[in-house]
Amino acid sequence: MNKHISKTYAILGFLILFLVMGCSQNGSGHQSTEKTVYEKVLESGRIRVGYISYPPSFIKDANSGELSGIFYEVIEQAAKNMGLKPAYTEEVGWGTMIAALNAGRVDIVVAGIWPTSTRGKKADFTNPIYYSTVRAYTKYGNGIFNGNAKRINSEDVTISIIDGEMRSIIASSDFPNAKTRALPQTSDVSQVLLEVATGKADVTFVEPAIAEEYISRNPGSVIPIQNVPPLRVFPNVMMVNKGETDFLSMMNIAITELVNNGYVDRIIDKYEKYPGSFERVALPYRK
């Protein structure tokens, strides 16, 4: 009888052990068979590109739909060098670009994207193509801020911003005592310069390329504050889904090759309407 019970317990123990091991393999120990973006790209021979029309980094002609721009030419050449083809799958917005990656609709987002800590929680970024500065601008003829950016941090100064984007962040972090005059998120960036030119605000913060384009169309309107360094310097990068390390590595190698052989500099020269608008990536050596 005792032998029979012992044998029964042994069989039950074996069954329990078998079930536990099975659950472990189907649970936390389960190995996903889903392919990575890197594997899918190599198999298909194409990179599914999400893009944002943001001249001159990426340009989409409103009439013909023709694509051009710095990032367009870089992704085209990088893909060619790797024996791949870009497929421009989806035009995304600043607010939807991460969702497009996370949902797997695109493999990469191509435009002059600025990496931030908030974006970095859900996406990864390539090496920079170039850098953008953000500078302070005031009404033409106004010299009270020259050489003294701290003067902006005063209760009698109004900063023109757009809700929820970089201008508002700079204003709140660097100049908390100044007033702000906020425009809706849908506003064109040129509107903040118009606010300053018409005296509704004293200062705003923009990229030189945008400001120079506005000044060329509206001479005597605004001017950069003199003898003040850039308020921010941002790398302009492409963006991939979080954790796609093999694909990111492949893209970074291709981008580094184009930076080091001078291709990126030549493309920037082609699209840089106002010299000095963009800062080049420094080469990793000195002559």
C-alpha positions, 0 to 999 in steps of 0.5 A, a space after each residue: 500500500 505504501 509503495 503504491 502511494 509513493 508511486 502515485 505521489 511520484 507521478 503527481 510530482 512529475 506532472 506538476 513539474 512538467 506543467 510548471 516548466 510548460 507554463 514557464 516556457 509559455 510565460 516569462 520564458 517565451 521567446 518571441 518569433 516576431 521579426 525585428 525591423 532590421 530583419 524585415 528591412 533586409 528581407 524586403 529590401 526597403 525602408 518604410 519611411 515616415 516623413 514630416 514636411 519641414 523645409 529645408 530638412 524635408 520638403 514636399 511640393 504642395 502641387 506636385 508632391 515631389 520630395 526633396 530636402 537635406 534629409 530626403 537626399 541623405 536617406 536616399 543616398 544612405 539606402 542606396 549605399 546599403 543596397 536598399 530602397 526607401 518607401 515613403 509610406 506615411 506623412 506624419 506630424 510632430 504629434 503623431 510621428 512616435 505613434 506611427 513608429 510604435 504601431 509599426 506603420 513606418 520603420 523610421 521618421 525622416 526630418 530635422 527632429 530634435 531629440 528630447 528626454 520626453 521623446 527618448 522614452 518612446 523612441 531612439 535617435 540616429 546620429 546627427 545630420 547637422 545642428 540647429 541653433 535657436 537665437 533671440 530676436 527683437 524688433 528692428 532698432 531695439 538694442 536694450 537686450 544687446 549683450 545682456 540676455 538676462 534683461 529678457 527675464 523681466 516683468 516688463 518684457 513679453 515673449 512671443 511663444 507657441 503653446 507647448 513647443 520649444 519657445 514656451 520651454 525656453 521662456 519658462 525655464 530661462 526667463 520665468 519672470 517675463 510675460 508670455 504671449 501664446 499662439 495656438 499650436 497650429 500657428 506658423 512659426 513666422 507668426 511669432 516674428 510678426 508678433 515682435 515686428 508689430 510690437 505685440 511682444 518684445 522677444 521671440 526665439 527662432 532658428 536663424 534660417 526661419 528668421 532670415 527668410 522672414 527678414 528677407 520678405 519683411 526688411 526692417 522688421 526684426 533683428 537678432 539680439 547682438 552679442 548673445 550666444 545661442 539659447 539652445 543648440 539641437 542635433 537634427 536627427 532621424 527617429 526609430 522605434 525604441 529598442 530597434 538596436 540593430 536597425 539603428 546601428 545600421 543607419 548610424 553607420 550609413 550616416 557616419 559614412 556620409 558625414 565623413 566623406 563630405 556628402 552631407 556637407 555638400 547637401 547642406 550647402 545645396 539647401 542652405 539659403 542663408 549661410 551659417 543657418 546650420 552648424 556642421 557635424 565636426 569630423 572625428 579628427 584634426 588635420 
